Amino acid sequence: MPKERIFPPKLTEFNDYVNIAIPYLDTNAVRLKVPALPLAAVKLLHSDLINNNGWLQVYPLTIDEVTATKALRNRRDFLRPEIEKTMRIIFDDIPESVLTENDRLKLRLKKRDTVPTAAVVMDHAPDMDVEKFIHLQHTLRFSDPENPDSDEMPENQKIILENHVGVAGIADDQIPFSNAKNITRFTHIAVYTEAEVGKTAYYRACYESTRGERSAWGAVVKAVVA
């Protein structure tokens, strides 16, 4: 059974979690020895009434088609990883000895395993899209189809990305992929030269576990170098 994550992958569940966990951290900050600076930072990310652009202000607007805008969705998608990153800093500084069972329940903090979790072979590949085209660059965005709302890499996994630049129209099973790269984040910028302008870039990706075992390759993605 997969290990439960601290941060729920679905946006609705993430929203429920932070609306409980962040006030709980604030209320129990002294007892839990929560460092002041990251606590202040995550509270501002969660609620910013002065600028009206914290999670509490932004998220409800993004789930209503009347009020949702691209700018609000972009702000929401910026806030989520920043909140996760800052909360991880806080959690890393909380002594294990002060955590009660109720703390662990409210904050979704499991006791640290003394036995490492075994890496599994993923039964699916990451999804991949070319998010941005600019001169001599493609920005690739990866997502886990099982957790499309999260930028968190599946546990004990990285992405292997291969590409090929050549003429248009090569059949998928005839593309001579090479240039394998290890990707540990959900975005990657592929850079090209002037000599490659007008050619087609072909990409494919798979997951690879810490034991070196790979998933199947995902669908081939193609984009012209501008």
Secondary structure, 3 states (H helix, E strand, C coil): CCCCCCCCCCHHHHHHHHHHHHHHHHHCHHHHCCCHHHHHHHHHHHCCCCCCCCHHHHHHHHCCCCCCCHHHHHHHHHHHHHHHHHHHHHHHHCCHHHCCHHHHHHHCCCCCCCCCCCCCCCCCCCEEEEEEEECCEEEEEEEECCECCCCCCCCCEEEEEEEEEECCCCCHHHCCCEEEEEECCCEEEEECCHHHCCCEEEEEEEEEECCCCECCCCCCEEEECC
